[in-house]
Amino acid sequence: MFTPQGPSLRELAVQALSSVEHGYDLLAPKFDHTPFRTPDSILDAVERALTAMGPFDHGLDLCCGTGAGMEVLRELCRESATGVDISAGMLAVGRDRLTAGSGDRDRDRDGAAAGAPRLSWVRGDALALPFGPVFDVAVSFGAFGHFLPEQLPGLFAQVHSVLRPGGRFAFPLPAPAPPRSPWYWAALGFDAAMRVRNAVWRPPFVMYYRPFRLGLVRHELERAGFDVELFALPEFGPRPDGSPRCRMVVATRPDTPSHRTGR
């Protein structure tokens, strides 16, 4: 699962016993050599799907980490792309990597070319975003496991507040693995281990794979005032029952205020 350039088992153990912020500061230099980085196949699929919905001027990568989503926004946005993350270490790696143009998806791209959007990196909490309603599109990749279900209303309200009317919040959401799959049991075991770890060790390290499910997510996005659409990502094909293996969720801030109940 890990390349020789990735973290050792000891390094991962130290990270897992740290806070989320400090853990990712420690992991940052080797993060892109782990399976935790969003695969290029997903990044490319989301980029293709969003290209048809653009153009966009200003984009936000929520919980940007080392900047995989910033690479997507750099292709989608005409004026600026902003990455926000709680980990200074992850931001530093992302800034250096995209500035140098050394990312795997950058080899045929020149981030300093004429017409390329301005890239900004901001250290901040996704639950208290330091922006006004200035973005046309927001994306997020692989970060939602760091939020407990009860935090989703606050998270989605924050994203809603930084989008312009008509702005879109988009992210991929793979279908859950079936019980017969080894990935189902791996996720179940990982979440169980994290619950035990957080019950006996402080500070907590919030990272759970299973609670972020489509039904809950759609409900909370709508409660936050979004109009929600689902788009199959055809690159990943269908499941045996015909449903998509991976969807892109697109939540749009309406041009007029929502009057939904339950807000």
N, C-alpha and C positions, 0 to 999 in steps of 0.2 A: 504493500500500500504506500510505502514511503520510498523516495529516492535516496541515494547515499548522501545527497546534500540536505536532506530533511532533518528534523529534530530527532534526537535519541529518545529512548523510552524514559530515561531519567529526566530529560528536559521536559517531556510532556507531563510527567508526574509533578514536577515543580510547578509548571503552568497550571495544572488542574487544582493544585492546592493554594493557588493565589486568587485574588479577586479577578473579575472579568477584565478590568482595565489593565492591571499589572500583568496578568497572564498573557494578554495579547501583546503588551509591550515586550515581554520576554520572547514570545513566539515570532514576532514580526519579521526578523531577518530570514527566517526559514519557512515562513507561512506558505509561500507560493510553491514550495516543494512538498506539500502535504495534500492529502485528498480533501481537505477542508475547503480549499479554493474552488469556487464555482467553475465547473468544466467549460471549456471554450465552446463546446457544442450548444450549451444552454445560452451563453452570452450571445453567440451568433444568431441563434433562433429568435431571441428577444429583440435583438437589433433589427433583424429583417422585418419582424412584425411591427415594430414601432416606426420604422422608416415609412411605412405606408400611411401612418397616422400623422406624420409631421407635415411641414417642418416645424422645429422647435427653436426658440431663441436661447432660453436659459434652462439648464437642467440641474437637478440635485441627485446625488448618489447618497442615499440614506444608509448609515453604517458602512461606509465605503471600504474599510479595511485597507488593503494594499492597492486598491484602485481598479479592480477588474471591471466594475460598473462604470468607472470613469472612462475607460476605453470605449465602452458603448456610447456614452454621452458625447465623447469627443467626435464621434462619427455622426451623431444625431443633431447636435446643437450648433447653431451658427455663431452665437456670441459668447456664451460662458457655460462652464460646467463646474459645479461645486461639490466637493466631497466632504462629508461631515462624519466624524467618528470620535468615540470617547478615548481611543488609544493613541497617544502621541507617537508611539513606536510604529504602529501600522501606517499612520499618516506620513511619517518621515520616509518609510520605505516606498509607499505609493508615489509620493512627490518625486523622490529620486529616480524611481524606475521610469515613470512616464516622462520626466524631463529628459532623461538620457535616451528615451525611445528604445529601451532594451526589453520591453515586455514581449511575451511570445506572440501576441496578436499585433505587435507594432512593427514587425520586421520590414514590412513593405509600406509603412506609413511614416510621415514626418510630422511630428506633433508641433513643430515650429513653422510649418508651411503657411503661406499666405491663406487667410480664410479660416484657419484653425481657431476654435473657440479658446477663450482665456480659461485656464485651469486654476481653481482656488481650492485650498485645503484648510478646513476649519475644525478645530477640536471642540466638540460639543456633545451634549446629551440629546439623544433622539427624543426623549420625553420632555425636553425644554429647548426646542430649536431656536437659535438666535437669529431668525430671519423674519422678514415680513412676507406678504403675499407677492413674491417676485418670480416664481418659477412656473414654466410652462409644462414641465414634465419632471417627475421624480421616479427613481427606480431604486430597487433594493434587491440584493442577491445574497441569500444564505445567512441572513442575520436574525430572522424572526425567532429562532430557538432561544435567543437571549432575552425574550420577553415572556413573562408569565401571562396566562389568559386574561387575568384581571387587569393587566397593563395595556391591553390592546385598545380599549376606548381612548385612553390618553395618548397613545402612540398615533393612532389614526387621526385624532383631533389635531395633533401637532402637524401632521402632513397636510391635512385639509387647510390649516391656517397659513401655510407657506406657499400654496398654489394660487395662481391667479384664477379667476373664474374661467371655466373651460379647461383648466389644467388637468393633466392626467398623472395618476400614480400607478405604476405598472411593476409587476414582479412575476417571476415564474413560480408555479406551484405544482410539483410532480404529484401524481396520484399516489396514495399510500400503498406500500408493498402488501401483497396478500399474505395471510398467515402461513402459507406453504413456502414463502420465500425466506431464504436465510437473512435478507435485509430486514424483514419484519422482526425477527428474533434479535438481530443485532441492535436495532433501534430500541426495542423493548428492554433489552439488557442494559444498554447504555443509559437510558433514562432512569432505570431502577438504580443503577450504580450512582448516578448523579444525585438522586433523592437521598440515598444513604449518606453520600459524602456531605451534602448540605445539612443533613440532620445532625451530624457529629463534628463538623468542621466549620470554622469561621475564618475569613469572610466567605460568603456563599459564592459559588460560581454557577450562574444560571445558564444552562444550555440543555434544552430538551428538544428532541426531534419530533415527538408524536403529537403534542397538543395543538399544533398549528394546522387545523383542518379546514377544508373549504367551507363547510356549513357555518362554522363559528366565524371565520374570517369575513365571509360575505355579510353576515348579520351585523357584525361590528362596523364594517365599512359603511353600510347603509345607515346605521345609527349615527355615525359621524357626519352624515350629510352627503355621502358620495352616491353617484349612480354607478352601478357595478355591471361590467360586462366580462364574459369569459371567452377566450379565444384559444382554440386548440393549436398546439405547436406541432404541425404535421411531421416535422423532422423525426419525432420520437414514436410515431405510429400509434395504433390503438391497443388497448388492453383486450383480453379475450372476450369481454362483454361488449366491446365496441366503443367504450369510453376512451378519451385521450389518456395517454401515458403522462403527458405533461400539458398543462394549460398556462396561459398568461392571463393573470387577473389585471384588468384595467379599471381603475376607480376614477371617475371624472367628477371634479368639483363643478356643480351646475353653474350656469351663468346667472341664475336667480337663486336666492336663499331657499334652502330646503325647509319644509314645514312638517317633516316626518315626526311621528310621535315617538316617545321613548328617549328623546335626546336630553 
